[in-house]
């Protein structure tokens, strides 16, 4: 078994859809980024790349390359899943934000990621208890752990 850790964070931005794990979440703001800024999927990608020893998301899909501007992160995840040798066994996610409340969307996010990776996916959501930039409602962060059978 090989394990990798991923982390990503993005600040909120007006005029964008909020996409988390490939799921559009109803909210007044989205996340700023070169692609669709899907912080959940980006963390999963980095966790998988780490477990597979294949570098990181910035090396594969650099934000300096116009080809990835506005990219659908689920499609990026499909690409990475195809690069991984061995079965993706488990993905565990923790999404950190004050708003929006994600409890109603956790199972849909898990299903979306699972459809691409064929892995068991667990999604947790927590707040930062009002502390720091996340606590002030400036954005969202996500941590991911992925395990691949060698």
N, C-alpha and C positions, 0 to 999 in steps of 0.2 A: 504494500500500500504506500502510495506517495501522497503527501498533503501539501497544499499551498494556501497562502493567505492573500486576500485582496482587500484594498481599501480605496474608496473614492469619495470625493466631496465636490459639491457644486453649489454656488450661490443662487438664490432665487432671481428671476428676471421677469419683467412684465412682457406680455404679448407672446408667451410661449406655452405650449401644452406641457403638463407635468406627466412625464412618462417614467414609471418605475417598474423594472422587470418586464418591460414590454407592454405594460398595462397603463392606459390613460386614466389618471386619477383626477376627478373633478376638483379643481382648486383655482383660485384667482391668479396664481402665478405658476410659471414653469421654472425650469432650471437653465442657467446660462451655460453654454458650451459650444464647442465646434461641431459636434454631432448633435444627436437629439438630447444629449446630456443626461442619459439614463444612468444615474449614479449606481443603481442596484446591478444592472447588467454589466457595467464597467468593473465593479468590484468582483463579480463572478468571473469575468474574463481574466482579470489579473490573478485570481486564486487558481484558476485552471492552468494558466500559463506558468505560474509558480510550481504547481504540482508536477507539471510535465517538463519543467526545466527549459521553457521556451521563451524566456525574457519577460517583457511586460507590454501592456496595451499601447504605450507611447511609441515603442519600437515598431510594432506592427501597423498601427493606425495613427501616425503622427498628426497632430493638429496643425502642422505646417503644410500638410498635403491637402489641397483643395478637393481631392477625390472623396475625402471623408466628411466634408462639410454637410451638415444636416443628415448624416448617415443614420439609418435605423440600427440601433445597437443590438437588437435581436439578430439581425443579419450578420453583424460582426461576431456575435456569439456563435452562430452557425459555422462561420469560417473557423473559429478557434476550436470548436468541438470536433471538426473534421481533422484538425492537426494533432489532436490528442491521441496517443496510443494507449490502449487499455480502456476498460470500462470506467466511466465516471460514476462512482458509487453514491456519493453523498455531497450535498451542498448545503451549508448552514449560513444563513444571513441574519445580520442585525442592522436594521435601518434606524437611524437616529435623527429625529426631528421633533419639533414642538407641534407643528401643524403641517399638513392636515393629519388628522387621526387616521391611522392606516389599518386598524383592526378589521374593518369590513372588506379590505382588499388583499389581506395576506394570503388567503388560499388561492385567489386568482393569480397573484404574482408567482406563487410557488408552482402552480400549474403551467404558467407561461414559460418559466425557466426549465421545468421538467420536460416539457414537450420538445425542447431543443436538445437537451443534454441526456435525456432518458435516465436521469438520476433521481434519487429521493431528494426532495428539496424542503427545507424548513425555513420559514420566514418569521423573524421576531421583529417587533417594533418597540422602540423606547424613546423617551425624551432625554434631554440633557439637563432636566430639572431647572430650566431657566438660566443656566450658566453658559458663558461664552457666546460665540457667534451663532451656534445652533440654538442655544437657549434664547437668544434675542430674535429668533425667527428669520435669520438671514440666509439659511440654506439647509441642505440635507447632506448627511454622510451615510456611508454604508460600509460595513465590514463583512467579508465573506471568507469562508473556509471551504475548500473543495478537496475531496479524496478521490484518487484514481487507483484502481487495481492495477498492479504492475504486471 
